Amino acid sequence: MGTKITLSKPSGEGSIPLDKAISARRSRRNFLPKPLTLEQIGQLAWSAQGRQVGGRYRTAPSAGATYPLELFVVGADGMFRYLPAEHSLEELTDRDVRAALAAAAWGQKFIEEAPLTLVFAAEFSRTTTRYGRRGIRYVYMEAGHAAQNVHLQAEALGLGSVAVGAFDDASVAKVLSLPEDLEPVYMVVVGYCRQ
């Protein structure tokens, strides 16, 4: 695999109260080309799928702690897989795949323009092996929990975000070169907002 980038220790202290982040959160699609710092990217990835500070559980609830989600980080400098146990990024490619990802999301241009897209993919069998067909529902619920964490974290960092569910699954899987056992389920686009 590619180079690993160790991320800064995640902050356990928010810069704004939670209720303010909840109140301020809204979908934003008009992003500046300004890149995010590695610290910001690390904090966003941690909020989505990281381990709780000082704990073994992740930041988003998971049915039976089966953790079916894998997080992919897409930016101008390439694509990475987030490794929660190490709080690091593993480089998968140094190519900018944002235009291809936008095309796979039925031409949503802001995906190409934004500095960062977090893509959640799921290995459903991790959860369905334990819970049967009902596990499918649990996986989608977990993706929602993780995405909400990202939205609130983005607000705390002074960034905007938007959830993306409108995409062609097979096309996104092809752009990300996902193995057959992983299916894309959700994307969150993040960046500095235009005024």
C-alpha positions in Angstrom: 0.0 0.0 0.0 0.9 3.7 -0.1 2.6 6.1 2.3 1.1 6.5 5.7 0.5 10.0 7.2 0.3 10.1 10.9 -2.3 12.7 12.0 -2.1 15.0 15.0 -3.8 13.9 18.1 -7.5 14.8 17.9 -8.7 17.6 20.0 -11.2 16.6 22.7 -12.2 20.2 23.3 -14.6 22.0 21.0 -14.1 25.6 19.9 -17.8 26.3 20.1 -20.6 24.9 22.3 -22.4 21.9 20.8 -25.8 23.6 20.8 -24.3 26.4 18.7 -22.9 24.0 16.2 -26.3 22.2 15.9 -28.0 25.6 15.4 -25.5 26.8 12.8 -25.4 23.6 10.7 -26.9 23.8 7.3 -26.1 22.4 3.9 -23.5 24.5 2.0 -22.4 23.9 -1.5 -20.4 27.0 -2.5 -16.8 26.4 -1.5 -13.6 28.3 -1.8 -10.6 26.5 -3.4 -8.7 27.1 -0.2 -7.2 23.7 1.0 -7.8 22.4 4.5 -4.9 21.8 6.9 -3.8 18.3 7.8 -5.0 19.0 11.3 -8.5 19.9 10.1 -8.6 16.8 7.9 -7.5 14.7 10.9 -10.1 16.2 13.2 -12.9 15.6 10.6 -11.8 12.0 10.0 -11.6 11.4 13.7 -15.1 12.8 14.3 -16.4 10.4 11.6 -14.7 7.1 12.5 -11.9 7.8 15.0 -11.5 6.2 18.4 -12.8 8.2 21.3 -10.1 10.0 23.1 -8.7 7.5 25.7 -11.1 4.7 24.6 -11.5 1.7 22.4 -14.9 2.7 20.9 -15.4 4.9 17.9 -16.9 8.3 17.9 -20.0 7.2 16.1 -22.3 4.4 17.6 -22.1 1.0 15.8 -24.5 -1.9 16.3 -22.7 -4.5 18.4 -19.4 -2.6 17.7 -19.3 -4.3 14.3 -17.9 -1.1 12.6 -18.9 -1.8 9.0 -17.8 1.6 7.7 -14.6 2.5 6.0 -13.7 6.2 5.4 -12.0 7.5 2.3 -10.6 11.0 2.2 -10.6 12.7 -1.2 -8.8 16.0 -2.0 -6.7 17.7 -4.6 -3.6 15.8 -3.4 -5.1 12.4 -3.9 -7.2 9.8 -2.1 -6.6 8.2 1.3 -8.1 5.6 3.5 -8.5 6.6 7.2 -7.1 4.1 9.6 -8.9 4.6 12.9 -6.7 2.4 15.1 -3.6 4.5 14.1 -5.4 7.8 13.5 -3.5 8.0 10.2 -4.2 8.2 6.5 -3.0 5.7 4.0 -2.4 7.1 0.5 -4.2 5.2 -2.2 -3.4 7.5 -5.1 -1.8 10.9 -5.5 -4.1 11.7 -8.4 -6.9 14.3 -8.0 -10.1 12.2 -8.5 -12.5 14.9 -7.5 -13.8 15.6 -11.1 -14.4 11.9 -11.6 -16.2 11.7 -8.2 -18.4 14.7 -9.1 -19.3 13.0 -12.4 -20.2 9.8 -10.4 -22.4 12.0 -8.3 -24.5 12.9 -11.3 -22.5 16.1 -12.1 -22.6 17.8 -8.7 -19.9 20.3 -9.5 -19.3 21.4 -6.0 -17.7 18.0 -5.3 -15.0 18.9 -7.8 -14.5 22.4 -6.4 -14.5 21.6 -2.7 -11.1 20.9 -1.0 -12.4 17.7 0.7 -14.9 14.9 0.3 -15.3 12.2 2.9 -16.7 9.0 1.4 -18.2 6.4 3.6 -18.2 2.8 2.3 -19.7 -0.2 4.1 -18.8 -3.8 4.3 -22.4 -4.9 5.2 -21.4 -8.4 6.1 -19.6 -7.2 9.3 -23.0 -6.3 10.7 -25.4 -8.6 8.8 -23.4 -11.7 9.9 -24.5 -10.8 13.5 -27.9 -9.3 12.9 -29.2 -10.8 9.7 -31.1 -8.6 7.2 -31.9 -6.1 10.0 -28.1 -5.3 10.0 -28.5 -3.5 6.7 -30.6 -0.9 8.5 -28.0 -0.6 11.2 -25.3 0.1 8.7 -27.2 3.0 7.2 -28.0 4.3 10.7 -24.3 4.3 11.5 -23.5 6.2 8.4 -25.9 8.8 9.4 -24.4 9.1 12.9 -20.9 9.4 11.5 -21.9 12.0 8.9 -23.7 14.1 11.5 -20.5 14.1 13.6 -18.7 15.4 10.5 -21.2 18.2 10.0 -21.0 19.3 13.6 -17.2 19.1 13.6 -17.1 21.2 10.4 -19.1 23.9 12.1 -16.8 23.8 15.1 -13.8 24.3 12.7 -15.5 27.2 10.9 -16.1 25.2 7.8 -19.2 24.4 5.8 -20.4 20.9 4.7 -23.1 19.2 2.7 -24.3 15.6 2.7 -24.4 13.8 -0.6 -26.5 10.7 -1.2 -27.2 11.2 -4.9 -24.6 9.2 -6.7 -24.2 6.1 -8.8 -22.9 3.4 -6.5 -21.0 1.5 -9.2 -19.4 4.7 -10.6 -18.3 5.8 -7.1 -16.9 2.4 -6.4 -14.9 2.5 -9.7 -13.5 6.0 -9.0 -12.3 4.8 -5.5 -11.2 1.4 -6.8 -13.2 -0.2 -4.0 -12.9 -3.9 -3.4 -16.1 -5.9 -4.1 -17.0 -6.2 -0.4 -17.2 -2.4 0.0 -20.2 -0.4 -1.1 -20.3 3.4 -1.1 -23.2 4.6 1.1 -22.7 8.3 1.8 -20.5 11.3 1.1 -19.9 14.5 3.1 -18.3 17.5 1.3 -16.4 20.0 3.4 -14.6 23.3 2.9 -14.4 27.0 3.5 -17.6 28.7 2.3 -17.9 31.6 -0.1 -19.7 34.6 1.5 
